[in-house]
Amino acid sequence: MSGVAAAQQACAVTRKPFGRMADGREVHEYTLAAGGLELRAIEFGGIVTALRVPDRAGRPANVVLGLPTLEDYEQRNPHLGTIVGRYANRIAHGRFTLDGQAIELARNEGANTLHGGARGFGRRWWEISPEAPAADGSVSLALRRVSDDGEEGFPGRLEVQVRYTLGPGAQWRIDYQACCDRATVVNLSHHDYFNLRGHGDVMAHRLLLPASHYCPVDESLIPLGIAPVADTPFDFRRPAAIGERIRAPHPQLLRARGYDHNWVLDADRPALAAGDGLRLSARLEDPQSGRCMEIFSTEPGVQFYSGNFLDGSLTGSSGQALRQGDGLCLETQHFPDSPNREGAFPSTRLAAGQVFRSSTVHRFGCLPPAPEPQGGPA
């Protein structure tokens, strides 16, 4: 059997109806299977509705939060599983200056713009095209859309392509590419709520963030600057349980109702492979199921959000009410409010004709079983 034929046997892409949008367009759910993983995605928002990963006993479970119906995603979705853009995270007061021109954006979180506005990329239609299985056993979906000049106030006609790839091995890769006909700002990310146990909350999950600094925030969660994590509950340079310090009386935890901050990733963190630009952004593990996930990215920051605003008003695709801490987000990105912090934060300016590229890899594995307790003397 040829390598291509073997890859085609080991992976698959299928499609089925998922519902109709309010404007009448039919939405399909695409399923990718490869490397022991299964990913499902829809055209609305490019949303990943499920990601099934095996535990240490080989039993698969969905490790991302989702909603039951397309109507739920259209009307009530707090960004579960979405592509976020044109600008992921927050821009203060919904405005910035670009090349001397004042830009006014749609505001959708008080005075601020969050995740591209009320109709950001997570609430838009994406054209999805399955790609032929590769010889290495990987399988991909290509997602495309055009963001028109002035969409949610952002300048320029932006052509965007996002690719979801499963494999080779137990990994999910996201590649972003964009090009604009005039200068604009771009910050693309993905907003999955992970729960590696597949149910319950994530307070016992252990998190590592290779970051010596983070961005403290004001009352509206806009960064105040950059501060060291040392001697604070924001120090995850060694693995720590999410619930270990989340209720500490630290002003930043009280202000955000938990973690909802950007970590400034250290430059010398481990690379996925030599020369690929992908470096470790986070490691998450669930001791109970044994599942672990390493995230590698080309981005300089990661937003860790502990699901603080899930309040039980939504029912998830599992049939359970979604409550605070039932999932957490690790959004690889440039920093919040960068268009207003030129020179202080890494720039998110994209020149006319320039190609924006960014990649993030989620690599899954399993922890070894816990050692058996030693018996005492008979």
TORLOVEX-982308 format. One line per field, with one value per residue (C-alpha): x, y negated, z. Coordinates in Angstrom, 2 decimals, always signed. Layout:
% TORLOVEX-982308
east	(X_...)
north	(Y_...)
up	(Z_...)
//
This chain:
% TORLOVEX-982308
east	(+0.00_+1.35_+1.95_-0.92_-3.33_-2.36_-2.93_-6.37_-7.31_-6.12_-7.95_-11.26_-13.37_-17.16_-19.95_-23.52_-26.23_-26.05_-28.94_-30.00_-28.96_-31.56_-30.87_-31.67_-28.15_-27.56_-24.71_-22.79_-20.68_-17.40_-15.63_-11.89_-10.41_-6.67_-3.96_-6.51_-8.28_-11.62_-12.46_-15.79_-16.26_-19.03_-19.16_-20.72_-17.82_-15.46_-16.59_-15.00_-18.02_-16.12_-12.61_-12.43_-9.20_-8.43_-7.52_-4.74_-7.03_-7.77_-11.32_-12.18_-14.05_-14.87_-12.38_-13.90_-17.16_-19.89_-23.56_-26.38_-27.77_-26.91_-29.51_-27.60_-24.38_-26.09_-27.90_-26.12_-22.52_-19.81_-17.23_-17.16_-14.91_-14.80_-12.18_-11.69_-10.79_-10.30_-8.73_-8.70_-9.09_-9.81_-9.17_-9.71_-12.59_-13.12_-10.64_-7.02_-4.91_-3.32_-0.91_-2.33_-5.97_-8.44_-10.22_-13.56_-14.73_-18.00_-18.07_-19.53_-18.14_-19.04_-16.76_-14.37_-14.22_-13.87_-12.91_-13.58_-16.93_-20.51_-20.19_-16.57_-15.18_-16.83_-20.25_-19.53_-19.84_-16.70_-16.40_-15.02_-13.18_-11.83_-8.33_-6.94_-5.33_-1.55_+0.97_+1.97_-1.54_-2.73_-6.05_-7.15_-10.00_-9.38_-11.62_-11.87_-13.68_-13.33_-13.72_-14.91_-13.47_-15.20_-16.47_-17.00_-15.02_-11.73_-10.02_-9.27_-10.57_-8.96_-8.75_-8.38_-7.59_-7.47_-6.48_-7.35_-5.09_-5.22_-1.97_+0.61_+0.23_-2.09_-2.00_-4.33_-2.66_-4.18_-2.55_-3.72_-2.99_-4.35_-3.67_-5.24_-5.48_-4.62_-2.97_-4.96_-4.49_-4.81_-4.75_-6.24_-6.78_-9.06_-11.40_-11.78_-12.84_-10.80_-11.75_-9.37_-11.48_-14.47_-16.88_-17.00_-14.73_-11.07_-9.92_-7.73_-6.12_-2.45_-1.15_+2.35_+2.95_+6.56_+6.19_+8.05_+5.67_+1.97_-0.30_-2.23_-5.58_-7.82_-11.49_-12.54_-9.80_-7.60_-3.84_-2.12_+1.34_+3.65_+4.56_+6.59_+4.72_+7.18_+5.57_+2.03_-0.75_+0.14_+3.37_+2.79_+6.42_+6.09_+2.88_+0.14_-3.51_-5.95_-7.87_-4.79_-4.65_-7.69_-9.45_-6.44_-7.30_-5.04_-6.46_-6.04_-7.91_-10.70_-10.91_-11.21_-13.20_-10.35_-7.78_-8.43_-5.00_-2.34_+0.95_+4.10_+5.85_+9.58_+11.76_+13.86_+11.00_+11.31_+10.72_+8.53_+11.14_+14.27_+13.58_+9.78_+9.12_+6.70_+7.57_+5.91_+3.05_+1.34_+1.08_-2.17_-2.73_-5.59_-4.32_-7.63_-8.04_-4.32_-4.84_-2.27_-1.97_+1.04_+0.46_+3.18_+2.76_+4.48_+2.62_+4.29_+1.45_-1.27_-4.52_-5.43_-9.13_-10.58_-14.20_-15.15_-18.33_-19.99_-22.97_-25.14_-27.48_-26.23_-26.66_-23.67_-23.67_-23.26_-26.65_-25.14_-25.36_-22.09_-20.84_-17.84_-14.63_-16.14_-13.60_-10.57_-9.16_-5.54_-5.66_-2.32_-2.19_-0.56_-1.30_-4.63_-4.91_-1.67_-2.95_-2.90_+0.50_+2.82_+6.40_+5.42_+3.70_+4.52_+2.90_-0.26_-0.08_-0.43_+0.75_-1.09_-0.11_+1.82_+0.94_+0.07_+0.97_+0.56_+0.46_-0.53_-0.19_-2.06_-0.17_-1.99_-0.61_-1.14_+0.46_+1.83_-0.43_-0.01_+2.20_+0.40_+0.59_+3.07_+1.51_+2.69_+4.01_+1.67)
north	(+0.00_-3.46_-6.11_-8.24_-5.29_-4.43_-8.04_-8.05_-4.93_-6.45_-9.79_-11.06_-14.16_-13.97_-16.56_-16.68_-19.37_-21.37_-23.81_-26.99_-30.50_-33.18_-34.47_-31.04_-29.84_-26.16_-25.36_-22.09_-20.39_-19.02_-16.21_-15.61_-12.39_-11.70_-10.82_-9.45_-12.84_-14.00_-17.66_-19.11_-22.61_-24.65_-27.54_-29.93_-31.60_-28.82_-27.37_-24.18_-22.43_-19.42_-18.04_-14.43_-13.26_-9.89_-9.65_-7.45_-4.40_-5.22_-6.47_-9.55_-12.55_-16.03_-18.45_-21.76_-23.36_-23.71_-24.59_-22.27_-24.10_-26.62_-28.95_-28.90_-29.79_-32.63_-34.15_-33.25_-32.29_-33.76_-33.01_-29.23_-27.69_-30.74_-32.32_-35.76_-38.82_-41.20_-42.02_-39.37_-40.73_-44.35_-47.77_-50.60_-52.97_-51.37_-53.70_-54.07_-56.15_-54.53_-56.47_-59.71_-58.76_-58.35_-54.96_-54.49_-50.90_-49.25_-49.03_-45.88_-45.69_-48.94_-51.59_-48.97_-46.78_-43.07_-40.36_-42.52_-44.00_-42.78_-41.00_-39.96_-36.95_-34.54_-35.68_-35.64_-33.07_-31.19_-29.21_-25.75_-23.46_-20.03_-19.33_-16.03_-13.84_-14.20_-11.38_-12.00_-11.09_-14.66_-16.04_-19.68_-22.13_-25.48_-28.31_-31.59_-34.89_-38.50_-41.24_-44.30_-47.76_-49.34_-46.07_-46.89_-50.07_-48.40_-49.88_-47.96_-44.92_-41.99_-38.55_-35.85_-32.16_-29.84_-26.17_-23.49_-20.43_-17.21_-15.25_-14.07_-12.39_-13.65_-17.35_-20.09_-22.90_-26.28_-28.41_-31.97_-34.12_-37.55_-40.34_-43.81_-46.46_-49.26_-49.59_-48.04_-46.16_-42.39_-40.07_-36.63_-33.86_-30.98_-31.01_-27.42_-26.66_-23.59_-21.00_-18.06_-15.90_-16.35_-17.24_-19.06_-22.03_-22.72_-23.78_-20.67_-21.14_-22.04_-24.90_-25.95_-29.31_-30.09_-33.78_-35.99_-38.91_-39.58_-42.55_-43.85_-45.40_-48.29_-48.01_-47.42_-44.77_-47.00_-46.48_-48.97_-47.89_-44.94_-43.60_-40.66_-37.52_-36.75_-36.50_-36.81_-34.31_-34.94_-32.94_-29.72_-29.18_-25.95_-23.92_-24.87_-23.89_-26.51_-26.48_-26.75_-30.56_-31.73_-32.89_-34.71_-38.32_-39.76_-43.00_-41.73_-38.48_-40.41_-42.87_-40.14_-37.67_-35.24_-35.03_-37.07_-38.46_-38.43_-36.70_-38.01_-34.85_-34.51_-34.62_-31.62_-29.15_-25.68_-25.34_-22.70_-22.13_-23.99_-26.95_-26.71_-29.73_-27.73_-27.99_-26.67_-28.94_-26.75_-23.25_-22.03_-18.68_-16.91_-14.40_-12.52_-11.64_-11.78_-14.04_-16.75_-19.45_-21.50_-24.67_-25.98_-29.25_-31.96_-34.59_-36.65_-36.38_-34.12_-35.20_-32.85_-33.18_-30.95_-31.05_-33.66_-34.86_-31.49_-31.86_-28.77_-30.55_-28.46_-24.74_-23.10_-20.44_-17.85_-18.87_-20.42_-24.07_-25.90_-27.43_-29.46_-27.48_-24.72_-25.54_-27.74_-29.58_-29.82_-32.28_-32.73_-36.32_-39.72_-41.85_-43.56_-47.24_-47.10_-49.65_-52.21_-51.07_-51.40_-51.16_-49.61_-46.42_-44.35_-46.01_-44.63_-46.97_-45.25_-47.32_-47.29_-44.18_-42.68_-39.07_-38.31_-34.79_-33.08_-29.45_-27.58_-23.86_-21.95_-18.72_-16.11_-13.28_-11.40_-11.52_-8.26_-6.52_-7.61_-5.17_-2.62_-3.41_-1.24_+1.08_+1.04_+3.98_+6.95)
up	(+0.00_-0.90_+1.75_+0.39_+0.41_+3.98_+5.04_+3.40_+5.36_+8.65_+8.34_+7.10_+6.39_+6.50_+6.36_+7.64_+8.02_+11.25_+10.80_+9.03_+9.99_+10.58_+7.05_+5.58_+4.79_+5.48_+7.86_+7.79_+10.43_+9.07_+10.94_+10.68_+12.05_+12.23_+14.74_+17.20_+17.36_+16.00_+15.33_+14.24_+12.78_+11.14_+8.67_+11.18_+12.99_+11.93_+15.25_+16.53_+18.02_+19.41_+19.79_+20.93_+22.55_+24.20_+27.89_+29.33_+28.98_+25.32_+26.00_+23.89_+25.26_+23.97_+25.56_+24.37_+25.51_+22.91_+22.50_+21.37_+18.32_+15.62_+17.09_+20.39_+18.59_+16.69_+19.66_+22.88_+22.25_+24.56_+21.83_+22.43_+19.76_+17.48_+15.28_+16.83_+14.77_+13.11_+16.47_+19.21_+22.74_+23.70_+22.18_+24.67_+23.99_+20.57_+18.91_+17.86_+15.49_+12.43_+10.21_+11.58_+10.93_+13.80_+13.58_+15.36_+15.94_+16.93_+20.74_+22.23_+25.79_+27.46_+25.99_+24.54_+21.44_+22.24_+19.71_+16.66_+17.70_+18.01_+14.65_+14.72_+12.88_+15.33_+14.13_+10.39_+7.62_+6.62_+3.39_+4.26_+1.83_+2.85_+1.58_+0.34_+3.04_+3.17_+2.99_+6.63_+7.84_+8.39_+7.16_+6.84_+6.37_+4.66_+5.91_+3.98_+4.22_+3.13_+5.73_+3.82_+4.28_+7.28_+8.78_+12.49_+11.74_+10.72_+7.65_+4.46_+2.62_+4.43_+2.79_+5.44_+5.31_+8.31_+8.12_+10.68_+10.45_+12.47_+12.50_+11.98_+15.35_+18.06_+17.27_+16.04_+14.12_+13.20_+10.49_+9.88_+6.83_+5.89_+3.41_+3.15_+0.41_+2.86_+6.23_+9.07_+12.36_+12.69_+15.70_+15.06_+17.60_+18.54_+21.53_+22.67_+26.24_+27.19_+29.78_+29.48_+31.80_+29.49_+32.32_+35.64_+36.25_+35.52_+38.98_+39.37_+35.94_+36.24_+34.08_+33.06_+31.34_+30.32_+31.08_+33.57_+32.98_+32.45_+31.77_+34.81_+33.83_+34.80_+35.79_+32.17_+31.67_+29.50_+30.15_+32.41_+31.25_+31.94_+35.39_+36.76_+37.83_+40.65_+44.09_+42.65_+41.85_+38.19_+38.37_+36.41_+35.47_+37.44_+37.01_+39.45_+39.81_+38.49_+41.76_+43.96_+43.97_+42.02_+45.20_+46.60_+47.58_+44.89_+43.41_+39.85_+40.56_+42.25_+39.37_+36.69_+38.87_+38.30_+35.54_+32.38_+31.52_+28.84_+29.67_+27.98_+26.81_+27.46_+24.35_+25.38_+25.82_+24.17_+20.42_+18.79_+16.08_+15.06_+12.81_+12.65_+14.91_+17.08_+20.77_+23.90_+25.02_+27.62_+29.02_+30.55_+32.23_+33.97_+36.55_+36.68_+32.99_+32.27_+29.26_+28.69_+26.04_+25.00_+22.97_+20.66_+18.79_+16.79_+18.87_+21.64_+24.17_+25.51_+27.17_+30.02_+30.83_+33.55_+32.38_+35.00_+33.31_+32.70_+35.01_+34.43_+32.02_+29.06_+28.52_+26.88_+24.19_+26.97_+28.41_+31.54_+32.60_+31.93_+35.15_+36.23_+35.76_+33.60_+30.89_+30.36_+27.35_+26.27_+23.36_+21.57_+20.37_+20.24_+23.27_+24.04_+23.04_+21.04_+18.44_+21.27_+22.61_+19.61_+20.82_+24.15_+22.88_+19.77_+16.77_+15.15_+12.15_+8.77_+5.80_+2.48_+0.53_+3.44_+4.36_+7.98_+9.10_+12.45_+13.59_+16.74_+17.45_+20.18_+20.91_+22.98_+25.07_+28.31_+31.72_+33.14_+35.66_+39.25_+41.20_+43.30_+47.05_+48.88_+51.46_+55.06_+57.01_+57.35)
//
